[in-house]
Amino acid sequence: MREFSEDYLERTREGMWDDSRRALEPLALGSRERVLDVGCGTGELSRVLAAESAGEVVGCDADPALLERAREHVPVVAGDALRLPFPDDAFDLVVCQALLINLPDPEAAIREFARVSSDLVAAVEPDNGAVAVDSSVPSEERLEDRARRAYLEGVGTDVALGADACDAFDEAGLEVLETRRYDHERTIEPPYGDAALTIAQRKATGAGLADDRETMLEGEMSGEEYDALRSEWRSMGRDVIEQMEDRSYRRREEIPFFVTVGRA
Ligand SMILES: C[S@@+](CC[C@H](N)C(=O)[O-])C[C@H]1O[C@@H](n2cnc3c(N)ncnc32)[C@H](O)[C@@H]1O
C-alpha cells in the first residue's frame, strides 16, 4: 500500500473545496443519512462532507496514524477499501478522494463500495497527467513537467485516472449518473506561509524529488537522468528561495479533479 504522511496530505489539500463545492452537488449531501469516506487519510474530505451533510459521516482508512488525525473531524474505523468492515447497505453514500488512483484494481474497490452503499457511490479522483504549473521561476514549469512524466511512467497504478473513473464504475457494474470537474488551485505568493517555505526548502535540498526517485527509476528514466534532473531541480529550488527573499516568487498550480457519481 502506498503510504502518505500527515504533512503531505494537509499541505496538498490546503484550500481544497473552500472556493467552490458545486462539483459535490450530485452527491446530494443535504439528504444523506450515513456517509462513508474511504481512504479518508487525515480527513480532508471528511470534514467537508460533515459540514455539508446533516447525516453522520464516518472515515475509514488502512493507516491508523492518519486516522488519529481524521478522528478530530469525524468518527473513524480502520479498514481495507477492498474488504470494508461494514455490513451490506450500511451507508447511503460511499465516497473516496484520491484513493482509486493508488489502487491496482480500482474496480474491485468500487464493487466493495457498492456493497456497503444502499444508494450512491462517488469518487473524487485527480488527473495527475494534466496538472498545470505557472511560476515566476522560469525553469520550474519545465522541470516539474519532466519529473511528473517520469513519475507517471514508473508508477504502477493509474494516477491520471481522473475522468476515466466513470469507465471503472461501468466495469464494476454501476450506473454512472454524472461526472463533474473541480480544479484545485494552489497558489504561493507573498506573504509566504510555513507550508510554502517548506516546499521551497524541499526543492532546494532535492528532498521532494528524492521521495519519488524509486518510482521514477521504475519507468524509463535512468539513474544518470535522475541525477541530472536533481541537480537542475536543486538549482531551481535555490532560485525559488532567492525570489522569496525579495518577495517576488509566485507559483500557481491547477490540479483537475473529477467527481464521478454512480448508483449502487
Ligand atoms: C492520497 S491519500 C488521500 C487521502 C484523503 N482521501 C484526501 O484526499 O486527502 C490516499 C489514502 O488512501 C489510503 N489507502 C490506500 N490504500 C488503501 C486501502 N487498500 N484501504 C484503505 N485505505 C487505503 C491511504 O492510507 C491514504 O490515506
The ligand as an SDF file (V2000), in Angstrom:
LIG
                    3D

 27 29  0  0  0  0  0  0  0  0999 V2000
   -3.8000   10.1810   -1.4790 C   0  0  0  0  0  0  0  0  0  0  0  0
   -4.3780    9.7090    0.0540 S   0  0  0  0  0  0  0  0  0  0  0  0
   -5.9610   10.5300    0.0610 C   0  0  0  0  0  0  0  0  0  0  0  0
   -6.4460   10.8420    1.4450 C   0  0  0  0  0  0  0  0  0  0  0  0
   -7.7190   11.6560    1.5040 C   0  0  0  0  0  0  0  0  0  0  0  0
   -8.8260   10.9720    0.8620 N   0  0  0  0  0  0  0  0  0  0  0  0
   -7.5120   13.0230    0.8850 C   0  0  0  0  0  0  0  0  0  0  0  0
   -7.9840   13.2630   -0.2290 O   0  0  0  0  0  0  0  0  0  0  0  0
   -6.7960   13.8330    1.4920 O   0  0  0  0  0  0  0  0  0  0  0  0
   -4.8700    8.0090   -0.1380 C   0  0  0  0  0  0  0  0  0  0  0  0
   -5.3480    7.3840    1.1580 C   0  0  0  0  0  0  0  0  0  0  0  0
   -5.8280    6.0680    0.8960 O   0  0  0  0  0  0  0  0  0  0  0  0
   -5.3940    5.2200    1.9260 C   0  0  0  0  0  0  0  0  0  0  0  0
   -5.3680    3.8490    1.3760 N   0  0  0  0  0  0  0  0  0  0  0  0
   -4.5750    3.3660    0.4010 C   0  0  0  0  0  0  0  0  0  0  0  0
   -4.8860    2.0870    0.1240 N   0  0  0  0  0  0  0  0  0  0  0  0
   -5.9190    1.7530    0.9610 C   0  0  0  0  0  0  0  0  0  0  0  0
   -6.6890    0.5870    1.1560 C   0  0  0  0  0  0  0  0  0  0  0  0
   -6.4930   -0.5080    0.4430 N   0  0  0  0  0  0  0  0  0  0  0  0
   -7.6760    0.6300    2.0710 N   0  0  0  0  0  0  0  0  0  0  0  0
   -7.9130    1.7420    2.8050 C   0  0  0  0  0  0  0  0  0  0  0  0
   -7.2030    2.8660    2.6740 N   0  0  0  0  0  0  0  0  0  0  0  0
   -6.2260    2.8820    1.7550 C   0  0  0  0  0  0  0  0  0  0  0  0
   -4.0290    5.7470    2.3450 C   0  0  0  0  0  0  0  0  0  0  0  0
   -3.6760    5.3530    3.6490 O   0  0  0  0  0  0  0  0  0  0  0  0
   -4.2750    7.2530    2.2350 C   0  0  0  0  0  0  0  0  0  0  0  0
   -4.7700    7.7870    3.4190 O   0  0  0  0  0  0  0  0  0  0  0  0
  1  2  1  0
  2  3  1  0
  2 10  1  0
  3  4  1  0
  4  5  1  0
  5  6  1  0
  5  7  1  0
  7  8  2  0
  7  9  1  0
 10 11  1  0
 11 12  1  0
 11 26  1  0
 12 13  1  0
 13 14  1  0
 13 24  1  0
 14 15  1  0
 14 23  1  0
 15 16  2  0
 16 17  1  0
 17 18  1  0
 17 23  2  0
 18 19  1  0
 18 20  2  0
 20 21  1  0
 21 22  2  0
 22 23  1  0
 24 25  1  0
 24 26  1  0
 26 27  1  0
M  CHG  2   2   1   9  -1
M  END
$$$$
